Amino acid sequence: MAKKSITRRWITNNLGVIVLILLVIELAVIYAVQSYFYNSARQYLESKIKAVNAVLTRYASDPGTNLSAEIRSTLENFSDKDKMELMAIDCDGRIVLTSSGFSSPDYLISMPDYDAAMQDESSYGFRNSRTENGERIMAVTMRIDSISEEFSAIRVVASLETIDDAVSGFVLAVTLAAIAVLLLLGISDLYFVGSILRPIREINANTEKFAQGDFSARINQESEDEIGELCAGINHMADELSATEAMKNEFISSVSHELRTPLTAIKGWAETLSDMSKDAVEQKTPQDPEMMQKGLHIIVGETARLSEMVEELLDFSRMQSGHFPLQMDTMDVLAELGDAVLIYDERARKEGIRLIYDEPEMLPFVYGDKNRIRQVFINIIDNAIKYSDAGGVVTITAEAVDDSNAVRITVQDTGCGIKESDLGKVKTKFYKPNHTRRGSGIGLAVADEIVGMHNGTLDIDSVENVGTTVTITLPAK
């Protein structure tokens, strides 16, 4: 299929309409100018023949005046003979006298204006016509048969050549002006379309690079209009995609490392226990119960850790695909929070971290999925312990917010904290503010999504090297 050029479509549509408009305007202006010149010429001829008729009428009113002689004298002394010709026509319709002195032919010539004047009660006739040699003329005839027995009418004739030349010059000037306007519009349109197409071509070239995974290309923002905003938006999109791609790669690397660690431990201790069992059978010696117990404990612990990471990845995958089901029901937040605290109580003690839980007597019930809410609590408490060192304190509180009919759970630690530059990104998928601590970087994003699905909020306040406070607010039922 042939490629449809925006430039061609723009010029065809835009200039086509402009050409049509200019053509209509030009024709209207030409018609108006032509009508103005012709009407002015006609009025001038009419004024002259009326003036002559007035003079002849005055002569006719004097009984002692020879009217025929006065008519000849008037024609011979006609002041505008250089501009027009004054004629006297006899009763047979022949031109017998002219102001130029030329004699008329013996045969009758066509004079539509004379015919009209002789047939019209107003005794007046006007025509634009052509002479026998093709010259265009304007003629006005006025009857004088009421004052003269020898002459039937007087006639004034002027050539239209000068007027036609003036109109033709004007038409040429208007046409050249229209062509100049079209050329200017064409040049400006090409420049305008080019200013649009340049960034569009650059956008197209860069989006192809983006599609291939290269997010390093950027588009030059040449203007501050909508095209410039589009370029800035695509550049911002490329920045975000680049950052997301980097976080994704880092996430894959981190998850691979996190998965490799427990797998390595499980494999190592499984091989150790297998060798111990094999040696015991071959050498018929008793197995070391303490070593066996230690190995099994590590295998069970690493398997649980591995299962937790896999479940976290599955949750994230379900969330991305929009298939993250919630089993909503009335639930007791304190029960789920207490279970989460109990899960980490022993671990915190082993790592030398003091876990303080100030449990209230009663909290309003919440409408939600108790398993998912417990998952959120586990994730937040796990992060608090994970990012705290030995001797640190993790404080957990729960309270009712009377003014907003909600439940607020706060988990505060005295760990390493989060940099201010990283604070706004910690809930972003794949993001890990601290690469020295274990974790995939999606647990907090999953927790924030779960809380959001319960119409709640998850807020994080942190100061580097001081500690972090996570506040979960859920609407009460």
N, C-alpha and C positions, 0 to 999 in steps of 0.2 A: 504493500500500500504506500502510495507517494506521501512523503512527509509534507505536512502543511506548515509553511513558515508563518510565524507570527508577524514578521515584517510585511510579507505579502498580504496577509489578511488585513493588517492594520491599514496599509496604504490603499488596498482595494476598498475597504469599508469606509475609512475616514476620508481619504481624498476623493473617493467617488461621490460621497455626499456633498463635500465642499465644492467639487466641480459642478454638480447639479445646482447647488445654491448660487454659485457665482454666475452660472449661465442664465439662470432665471433673473438674477439681479441685473446682469448686463443687458439682457433683452428688455427688461422693464425700463432701465435708464435710457437705452437707445431710443425706445419708443417715446419716452417722455421728452427727450431732447429734440428728436425729430418733430414731434408734435408742436413743441414750443417754437422751433424755427419756422415751421410752415404756418402756424397760426400768426406769428409775428409778421411774416411776409404778407399774408393775406390781409391782416388788419392795415398794413401800410398801403397796399394796393387799394383797398377799399377807401381809405382816407383820401388818397389822391384822386380817385375817380369821382368821389363825392364832392371834392373841392372843385374839380373841373365842371361837374354837373351844376353846381351852385352858381358858378360864373356864367355858364351858358344860359341858365334859367333867368339870371338877372338881365343878360343881354336880350333875351326873348321878350322880356316884359316891357322893353323900350320899343315903341312902334317905329321909331326913326332909325333903328339899328338894322344893318344887313347881317342877319344871323349866320348865313353861310360864310360870309367873309370873316366874321368873328371866330367861327369854328376853325377855319383854316389858320387864322392868326394864332389862336390858342394852341393848336397842334404844333405850329412852327416854332413857337416860343415856349414850348413846354420845358420847364426848368429841370426836370428829372429824366430827360431823354437819354442820359448816359447810364441810367439804372434800369429804365423800363421804356416801353414803347406805347405811345398813346395813338389810338386809331379811331377813325370815323367810318361808320358802316352805313351804306345807303339802304334804300327801302328794298332793294333786290338781294340784300345780304352780302354785298360785295364791299371789300375794304377799299375805300376810295381815297382816303387821306391817312398819312402816318406822320408821327413826329420826327421820324428819321429821314423822311423825304423819299423813301423807296416806294415805288409804285406797286400796286397789288397785281397779282396775275389775273388774266381774263376769266379763268375758270373759278368756280366756287371752291373755297377751302373749308375743311371741317372745323367748325367752331362750336363745340358742345355748350360752352358757356353762353354764347349768343343765342343758340336755340333755346336754352333753358330760360334766358331772360325774356325772349319773345313769347314764350308760352306761360310764363309765371306772371301772376297778377302784380307781384311786387316789383316787376320790371327790373329784375336783378338776377344775374347768373354768375356762377363760379365753377371753375374746373381746373384740375391738374391734368395735363395731357402732354402729348408729344407732337412735335412738328413733323413735317414730311421728311426732314433729314434726321429725325430721331432725337432731337433735343427736347429735354423735359422743360416744360414751361408751366407757369401759373397765370391764369387769365381771369379777369373780372369784367363783366359787361353790364352796362346800365342803359336802359331804353331812354331815348330822347324824342321818340316819334310824337310825343304830346306837345313838344315845343318847336319841332322842325318838320317841314314837309319833304325836305331833300334827304335828311339823314334819319335812320331808324334807331341808331344806338352809338354809343361811344364805348371803346374797349381799351383796357390797359393790360399789357402783357409783360411779364418779367421772366427771365431765365432762372431756372432752379439749379443751374450748374454750381454757382457759388455756395448756395445752401447745401447742395449734395456733397460738395467737396468738404465743407465744414463738418457735416454729419459724418462723412467717411473718415475724416481725420479724428473726430471724436471717438468713433467706433474703434478705430485702430488704437487710439490711446487707451481706451477702456480695456480692449482686448489684451494689449501689452501689460497693462496694470494687473489684469486678472492672471495672466501667465506668470508675472513676477510674484504675485501673491501665492500662486500655486507652487512655484519653485521654492519660495521661502518656507511655505508650509511643508513641502516635501522634505527639504533639508532639515527643518526643525523636527519633523516627525521621525526621520531616520535617526537623528541624534537622540531624540527622546526614546524611541524603541530600542536603540543601541544601548542607552543607559540602563534599560530594563533587562535587555537580553544578556549583557555582559555578566552581571551577577547571577542570572539564571543559569547561564552556561557553566559558570564557576560552581554554582550550587550543585548542578547535575554531575559535574566531574568529581566534586568532593563527596557527594552522597554515594557514588559508585565506590570510592575508596572506603567510605564508612561501611558499606555493605560487605567489603572484603576484610573488614576488621582493622583497617588503618585509620585511626582517629587523630592522627597528627596534623592533618591538613586543616587549614582555616581559610575563611572567606574574607576578602578585603571589604570592609564596610565603607562605601564611598559616599553615602548620603544618610540623612537622618529621617527619611520618609519611611513608608511601609516596607519598601524593598530593603532599606537599611535595617529596619527592625527585624525583618525576616532573616537577613544575614547574621545579625547579632543573636537571634534566637537559635539558628542552626549552629553557630559557633558555641553557644552555651550548651546546646544539646551534645555537641561533640565533646566538650569539656566533661559533661556529666557521664557520657558514655565511656570516655577514656578513664574517668575515675572509677566508674562501675566495673569496667573491664579489669583495671588494675586490682580493685578490691576482690573481684571474682577470682582472678589468678592467685591472688594472695590467699583467698579463702580455700581454693583447691589445694594450694600448697600446705596451708595450715591444717585442713581436714585430713589431707594425706598423712601429715606428720602425726596428727592426733590419733588417727586410726592405726598407724604403724606402731605407735608406742604400746598400746594394749595388746595388739596382735603379737608384737615381738615378745612381750612379757609372757603372754599365754603360751606361745610356741616354745619359748625357752624353758619355762617351768614344766610344760607337758613333756618335753624331751628329757628334762632332768628327772622327773618322776618316772618316766618310762625306763630310763637307764637304771635308776635305783631299783625298780621292780625286777628288771632283767638280771641285774647283778645278784639280787637277793635270791632269785630262783636258781641261777647257775651255781652260785657259791653256797647256797643253802644257809644264808645268813639272814637274821631278822632285819626288817626295814626300820629306818629311823622315823619314829612316829612324829617327832617334832618337825623334822624337815618336810615330811609328807603333809602335815597340817599347814605349815607355812606356805608350801607350794600351792595347795588347794585353795587357801585363803586368797592368795594373790590372783590365782586364775579366776576365782569367783568374783573378786573385786574388779578386775580388769574387764571381765565379761560384762558385768553390770555397767561399767563405764562405757564400754563399746556399745552396748544396747541403748544406753541413754543418748549417745551421739547419733546413732542410726535413727532413733525415734525422733530426735530433734530435726534431722534432715528430712524425714518423712513428713513431719508437720509443716516444715517450710515448703516442701514440694506441693503438699495439699493446699497450702495457703496461696501459692503462686498460681495454681490451676483453678482456684475458686471452689475447691471441694474440701472445705474444712468444716466438718459438721459440729454442731453444738447440741448437747442434750440439756436443754433449758428446764430448770425446775427451781422451786424455792430451796435455798441452801443456807447452811450455817457457816458463815465465813470463819468464825473462831475455830470450828472443828477442822477445817482444811488448813488453816494457818498453824494450828497446834500440831497437826500431823507433819507438816513441812519442817517445823522447828525440831520435832522429835527425830526426824530423819538425819538432821545435821548436828544434833547435839553432841553425839559421840565423836564425830569427825572433828568438830571444832575443838573439843577437849584434847584430842590427840595432836592437833596442830598448834596447840598452845594459844588458842584464841578463845576469848571469853564471850559466850553467847548469852545475852540478856533478853528475856522475853517478858514483858510486863503485860500479862493477859488480863483483860477486863472481865467482869462478871457476865456481861451480856452486851450483845450488839444487835442492831436490827438485821432482819433477814434480807438476803439479796437474791434476786432472780437471775440465775445463771447456770453454767455448767460447772459443777463442783470439781470435776477432774481437771478441766482446763484451768480453773482458778488456782487449784492446788499446784498445777504445773508452773503457773506464773510465780507463786510464792517460792517454790523450789528453785526456780531459775534465779530469782533475785537474791535469795539467801546464799545460794551456791556462789554467785558472783561476789557477794560481800565477803565470804570466807576466802574465796580464790584470790582476791586482790588485797587481802590483809596478811600481814606477817605475824609471826609468833609474838605474843604479848598484846596483840590488837584486841579491840572490843567491837562486837556487832550487837547493836541494840534494835530490838523489834518492838514496835508499839502498834496498838489498834484502838481506834476510837470512833465514836459517832459524831458526825458533823451536823449539829442541830439546825443551823441556819440554811443548809441546802439539802437536808434529808438524804445524807449519804454516809458511807463508811470509808474511813481513811486508814490505810495500813502504811506504816513507815519503817523502812529498813535502813539503819544508819551504821556505817563502819568507819574505822580509823585507818583505812588502808592507804594505798599509794595515790588514790584520787585520779582525776582525769584532767588533762590539759584543757584550758579554756578554748583553744582552737579545735579540740576534738569533741567538745561537749555537745555541739549541735548535730554531730554525725553518729553518735554512739547507738542510736536506734535504727540506723540505716543497715540494710542487709549487707552482709559480708564484711562489715567494718569492725576492725579490732584496734582499739586505741593503745593497747599494750601488748606487744608481741612476745613479751617474756613470760606471760601467763598462759596456761593451757585454755583451750576453748576454740569453738569454730567461728564465732563472730556472728551467729544468727540467732542465738538464744534470746537476746534482748529484743531483737526485731520480732520474733515470734510472740514473746510476752506482750509487747506493745500492741501487736495486732489482736491478740486475745482480749486484752483489756478494752481496746477500741470496739470490738464486736459486742462487748457488754455495756457499751455507752459510757465507759469510764475513761479515766486519764491515767497515764504513767509519766510522772515528772522526775527529772534527775537534776540534782544540784551537787556540784562537786568542786573541791579546791585541791589542786595538785599537792601531794605530800601531806594533806590534812585529812581527807576522807571524802566519802560520797554518801549522799542521802537520796534514797529512792522512795517516792511517795505514790502510792496506788490509791485512787479514789474510785469507788463503785457506787452507783445509785442504789439506795435502799428500796425495798419493795413497798 
